[in-house]
Each structure stands twice: as structure tokens, then as C-alpha cells.
Amino acid sequence: MKLVVIEAPAKRETLKKYLGPGYEVFATKGHIRDLPVKSFAIDINNNFEPHYENKPDKKDLINELKHKADKADQVLIATDPDREGEAISWHIAHVLGLDPNKKCRIQFNEISKNAVLKALDNPRAIDLNLVNAQQARRVMDRIVGYKLSPIISKKVAPKLSAGRVQSVALKLVVDREKEIENFKPEEYWTVTAFHEKDKIAFKSTLQTYKNKKIKIANKEEVEKALSVIKQSDFIVSSVKKSKTKSHAPAPFTTSTMQQDALNKLGMSLKRTTQSAQELYEGVEVKGEGKIALITYIRTDSTRVSEDAQKACRQFIEEKYGKNYLPAKPNIYATKKNAQDAHEAIRPISMQITPEMVQDSLSKDNYKLYKLIYERFLSSQMNEAEYSNTVISIDASDYGFKANGKILEFPGYTAVYKEFVDEDKDKKQDASKLPQIEENEKLEVKDIKEEQKFTKPPVRYTEASLVKAMEEKGIGRPATYAATVTILTARNYAEKEGKYLVPTELGRKITEYLEKFFSGVINVKFTAHMENRLDDIAEDKDDWHDVINSFWNGFKGLLEKADSSSVSMKSEPIETDVVCDKCGHKMLLREGRFGKFLGCSNFPKCKNIMPYKTEEEKKPVSKCPMCGKNVYALKTKRGKTFYACEDRNGCNFMSWDIPTGEMCPKCGKYLIKKGKIIKCSSCDYKVDNNKEN
């Protein structure tokens, strides 16, 4: 009997189908050996030697694993195919007394029969370069966490934590908020002419004055222009026709999947990560048992195997025809700083269409599988082709333009349309145009001017923050979701609709770190350290040297900050509220999860009470269950929820703001998310008072 050791129990059943009776599969449920939770465990004076220990909560599991390994003819370690998975393999080998240089490691990018059997035929030694790269990340993050967190807890607010990548991600959110606050809108005006010919309505927009780009800044300027334009004939000066092509997007990487899942499906990072993990590990499919549907989900590569490419092209030809198939396979360049360790995220089999498994999958899993399937399918399809027409029109010295765009051949868009976050102020409408000739005089039905103002930068969403992190080289695919979600979990940022807004606490932390740790907690340095970790993985650098150079700079910053008298802690403020336990006045204090009331008789009296601003004391709506008031409340961890004031007689509670009204479609209560009113149960949705 051969023993195959994996991480996730969810993979066990899927793997056993392919391995057969000669194998036993054992799941470690993640790490079995790691740095201890309650101690620093890094010997800085001994070349940064980490002191690992078997996880106390895995004692029985480790004993069972050892027992099975002793009885096995061969032990093969099949942890996840990334740096953390390689490190877990190394720890398992240590616990079992296996030689990591012997061929005890197998790896597969997808849990399919062919991939698993191929891995069994090609065992290898544990890659110690990958282990050391992960070890360096772990040690560096432990140093930052254990050395920096106590300082900001002392200088900003109690029980805070800081992280090497987390704090930089927070800085991006805070910096964006400052940009928005400091933004000064500029007035501008647009002029649009409305035409009609051959019963086709179209419009043109003012673009130039005396052949130079025009920007109308105020009412006086627009009135001056209109006084001429309205008295002028609209004469076509040129008609330019062209053909353009749009290339299919690359198959998904981790970050592009997360972005599209939020933008197209409205799925948060947490939901997307959970669904992707289930689709990779295996899901119950009627008639098939438990099978995996997609390849490994933590990747920054757009590369795909030749076999997958061929299968996809064959499927396209059979279902859509040769017109949709490029002469050669589409190949996509992977970004410069990508690890490129795995293929792009794709379906394991093109024959398992989303429609075939829809009844077997949860709603999230189906939506995400369909997105991944269609993105990969489209990536191997022909370009979309368009015919474009640009009509230039003269109205005396003023120049207008009308744009027309017609889809001539859908190509990949027959399967997949890319998400476009449209800025309506900048978007040029391109619609069907009638047949128009040069020197033709156009009929003008109406001319309208509109006052507008430039807009500030948009706040980050979880997805756009991940995109920014990837573009700036901060973090890696395996860390994006955890880094971003921790900001809201620790109350450093909160969500307004889908957007991330820094809390007062988050801003204080960023301000303090900028004051004392700007040399380390910044985008450029963090990206530089990611590149050095890559060098370790490629055997171009020694992990001890990397950590040593980091520590030599970091320790001086720690000493300077710790000895400084600068503090950003909020002093407690006495209130008129009386402690209901001892009668002393309550003090307004600030903690990790926001403001609260604490007894001034502390430590003799440890009573605390929630604090509410006058605005927070107001009801947000009426309860949809009983009609009484609904108030915004906070959990012990600072998360906001909404509940009926009658906590004993009514059990209404919602994580989203209830409107107090009921859904006209299904009768459940309506909630507000940003500018959208939607049903808490069905797909009813209203945006700007228009039903979608």
C-alpha cells in the first residue's frame, strides 16, 4: 500500500477515484508544523534560524499520519503546487523522517486522472529553493508582525497588528481617499447636436474650434459658441471608414478572475476564493461522483498546456465552426514579474459544459465555473471585427464628430464580453449611422449644452485593489485575497457598497507608519522584496542574506520609533454617561474596533458600553417584520449589522441596510447596497428608480 499525503480533505474522494485500491490518501488539513503562535520563534542572533514546532491541535492527526506512513511501502507528498505547498511538503517530510532529497514529492496542476497518473510516474525531490523562498517570506512577515505591531499598539491604539504587505495595501486605500478629499472639480460644458436621416437618429458632439481641441470651461464660453453654432449649417467635411479588430482576452490568472467575479458577478473576494477552491478540489456531480472542474487557482500565468489548447480548439471548431478558429493557437504573454509556476485557470475538460453541471453546483460555484469556462473558451477564438465610421462636421469654425461602430463578425464576443467600467463623461457613443457623403448638409433637430464637472478618482473595490497590488508587484496570487480581506476584518477599512473606505483608525496607522517606517512600508520597497523572494526561489540568492539586509535597515527604524515621544493615541474624554455598575462617569475611548465607553473607575470597574454618535442613534428604517425602528449596531469585532429595536419580541437582523419596504416580486424585504435597491432573496433590483 502506498500513502499519498495531501492538504485538503475535500480532495481525498476525488483523488481516490483516480489512484485505485493500491493507494491510501491522507489529508493533513493544512500545516502540521509551523512557527508557534504565542512566541517570536526567530533567532535573530543565529542567522535568523526559525524554531518550528508541531501544531498542538494536530497532535492526534500527526500520530495517525506517522502510523500510516510506517505501514506504507512508499510515501508520496502531494501538497498544493505553490511555494507554501512546497514548504508544507518539507515539514511533512521532517515529521515523518523522510529525506527531502529523495523522490517523495508529486505535483499536479489539476485533479484529473491523466494529471494524477502522470504525477505518479514522475516523483521528484522537494524543491528546497521554493521552500527557502517561502521560509524567507514567513520569517520576514514574522519579524514585521512581532516587532512592529507592539509599537503601533503602544503609539496608536491597543491590540493592533501591522503586516509587511497588509500595511502597504492599507496605504493605497488611504492615499486614494486623500486624493478624493483633495480633488477640486473643474467645470466644463459639452455641446451635442441631434440629427436624423433616412429615419435613423444619431448625434454629434463638439470637439474642435478652428481645428484645435476645444474645452469649454463656463456658461459664458458655451453661450458664445452656441450663438455661432445655432446660426451655422452643419456640413460634412470628411467621412472616414475603417476596419478594427478586438483580440480575445487571456485566460484567467488569480487576480483577473477575482476582478471579473466582482465586476460581473458581484462576488466578493471571500466568496470567489471559496468557490474557486471547491471547483479545484472537487464537487459532487450527478452521475459522476466527486470530480474537480478547474485547474489550480493560485497563479499569475496565462500559459496553457498544448493538450488543453488542442481540446479547446477542437471544441470551438465543432460547436462554432472554422470561422471562429484562428489559424494558429492564441498565445498570451505573461507579465514580467510573474512566477509562471502554473498554467492559467481553466476548465479541466471542455466536454463538461457549465450547463451540464448547473443542477449539481451551488449558485456561486455555477456562476464562477461558467465565467472561467467561457473566458478560457473565448481565449482561443478569433478576433471580433468591426466597421467604424467617423464623420467630421463643420459648423462655421466649430467642428463636430459623429462615431459609428458596427459589429461585422462577433469572434470571441459570441462567448465572452469583457467588463468595461464605463465613464459616461468620457465615453463616446458609437451607434449605427445612415449613409452620409462628404459636403452633405445635415439636418439638425436640436442642439443641447450640458454643464459637467471633472470627477475625483474612484475608491478602490476589493477587485481593483487586487489589480493595483498586482500591477505594483505587491504580494503574490496566494496572498491577494487574505491581504485585502484583513483590512476590513481588522476595522482598518470598511465597505460602502462595493468600495473600500479607510476608517479613522486605518488612517492613523498609515500616518504613523509614514512618519517612522516610510522606508519599509511603501510600494517600491515591498515590490523589491517580492523580487528578492523570487530570486531565492530561482536559486539566485541566499534567504539568510535577504533577511539580514532587511533586518539591518528595519531594526534602526524600530529603535527610533520606540524611543520617540510621538504618540497618536486618543486621550479619553469624560462624558455625561454614568456607569450602570459603579456610578462613576464613563470615558470615551478608542480601541481596535472603534470608539467605546469605558468606566473611569478602571481597573476597579471594567465596565464598557457601546458608543453611538447622534447620527448613529437615529433609526435607519422601519423593521420589515414588525414595523418598529431598525438601528445600526456593531458586533464585538466592530462589524456593522442592522437589527430591530425589539430584540426580544422580533428577531429581524440583516448585514445590509433594510429599506423598510417589501419586494414587489417575491414579498421579501428590500435592502440598499450603494445606489442600488435590491431584494434580499430574489433577483429584483432597482437602480436610480429604474427597474433592471
Helices and strands as residue ranges (DSSP letters): E 2-6, G 9-11, H 12-19, E 23-27, E 33-34, E 42-43, E 49-50, E 53-54, G 56-58, H 59-71, E 74-77, H 83-96, H 113-121, H 128-155, H 166-182, E 187-197, E 200-209, E 212-213, H 219-229, E 234-246, H 254-265, H 269-281, E 283-285, E 289-291, H 306-320, G 322-324, H 354-357, G 358-360, H 363-379, E 384-395, E 398-409, G 411-414, E 441-442, E 444-453, H 462-472, H 480-489, E 493-496, E 499-502, H 504-516, H 523-537, H 543-563, E 573-578, E 585-591, E 594-599, E 608-610, E 621-622, E 629-634, E 640-644, E 653-654, E 657-662, E 669-673, E 676-679, E 685-687, E 690-691
